[in-house]
Amino acid sequence: MNNALAAVPAVKTSIQSQIGEHLKNPIALRLNPPPPVPCVFDPVVSTATTNILARGALSEIIGHHRWCGTEADRRAGAELCASRLGYRADDERIVLTSSTQSTLNMLIPGLVGAGGVLAVDELTYPPIKGFAERYSVVLAPVRLDDDGMIPDALRKACQMHRPKALYPLSTLQNPTTVTMSLERRKEIVAIAREFGVSIIEDDIYSLIPRNAPPPLSALAPEISWYLLGLAKSVAPGMKVAYVVAPSKEAAANLFWPGVRATFWMTAPLSAALATELIETASIGQILDAVRSATAARHTLVHQYLRNIDHRLGDGGLHVWMPTPPSVTSADLTTRLAQAGVLVSTSDGFAIGEGGVPRAIRFGLGNPSDDSTLESALTIIAAEYDRYPLAKA
Ligand SMILES: Cc1ncc(COP(=O)(O)O)c(C=O)c1O
């Protein structure tokens, strides 16, 4: 919506009625799951479930722990990860877990530990702060630019803080949406190698973009823990993530049988479903559908926010919008909540004391249909319209 349109009485009334409606029932854009694709997802998952049940009794499937995954689960995981890594890791390096979060819950204490330092993007996935607090790990924020983590800043952080591990979000960074170039990836990997820093690479957003560069983990497999969760490509409720450890010994050391007080393991039915989707290649149908639905939502974002500065990477599920200079991201977020749209402030993603850029982040996939997203975008555009300097 631009000022010219806002001046038209019919459009004004329509915005007001949309705002009134969403005040009672706010549109939640704080989470960023993939957009729903029931027409594809339901039949594909239904067929996969039927196949699983036809092959084995439920008592056999659910009757036992699956530990790091069965051989078939690990084989399937190796195959899916190969689509990103460009090579097929030995099955014994693969660990199946219940989510990226539960994996981080093992890797952060296991690789860094109390008093150790974890280097992270200066804006990053917020639960990292909770993990650091829980395990008394010190976070060393590394500055970002338009190509992601800045190599010189990482070098300085390594010299000053001697981090044991690095947690980069190289593809569709959360929250800034940046996808690191291959050149930058090589520079980051070289520094990690030089300082003996393990890489914990969370590649969760990488299956939807068509041409994401290879992960850092492909460039330095010997120091990398590669994490590929299905929450942002298939469904958050799948509760399946794949880990590629640097070696089979490292996998066994940090997961089973090395660590016995555990809760990383995925539920057997979820594991069986993920394996079936990968073995039959039907996961590709879901990914294609999510890709198309995401692209359709990108078109809406660009259309509704066409005159307003906003960032959205290819295949990305979240939008990053600098706030106008005259308003803080907290105030803007409050105003949007009052108008019926829930978004996140940049502060929630910030690590350390550095100046936090003023911005909001919102997800595209949570609304059940495109028209609800359109209502949210109308409200966001109308709010930005109040500040003329917000124009791109
Ligand atoms: C960077 C990142 N990693 C992981 C997750 C969550 O993944 P999971 O559900 O597999 O724990 C999110 C969710 O927002 C995320 O942004």
The ligand as a MOL file (V3000), in Angstrom:
LIG
                    3D

  0  0  0     0  0            999 V3000
M  V30 BEGIN CTAB
M  V30 COUNTS 16 16 0 0 0
M  V30 BEGIN ATOM
M  V30 1 C 18.4060 -21.4100 12.4130 0
M  V30 2 C 17.3800 -22.3410 12.9920 0
M  V30 3 N 17.7510 -23.5610 13.3910 0
M  V30 4 C 16.8600 -24.4280 13.9020 0
M  V30 5 C 15.5250 -24.0780 14.0440 0
M  V30 6 C 14.5620 -25.0610 14.6450 0
M  V30 7 O 14.7870 -26.3330 14.1360 0
M  V30 8 P 14.2510 -27.6460 14.8710 0
M  V30 9 O 12.7700 -27.5580 14.9030 0
M  V30 10 O 14.7740 -28.7490 14.0060 0
M  V30 11 O 14.8350 -27.6250 16.2450 0
M  V30 12 C 15.1100 -22.8030 13.6500 0
M  V30 13 C 13.7090 -22.3960 13.8150 0
M  V30 14 O 13.3410 -21.2600 13.7220 0
M  V30 15 C 16.0550 -21.9220 13.0960 0
M  V30 16 O 15.7290 -20.6980 12.7060 0
M  V30 END ATOM
M  V30 BEGIN BOND
M  V30 1 1 1 2
M  V30 2 1 2 3
M  V30 3 2 2 15
M  V30 4 2 3 4
M  V30 5 1 4 5
M  V30 6 1 5 6
M  V30 7 2 5 12
M  V30 8 1 6 7
M  V30 9 1 7 8
M  V30 10 2 8 9
M  V30 11 1 8 10
M  V30 12 1 8 11
M  V30 13 1 12 13
M  V30 14 1 12 15
M  V30 15 2 13 14
M  V30 16 1 15 16
M  V30 END BOND
M  V30 END CTAB
M  END
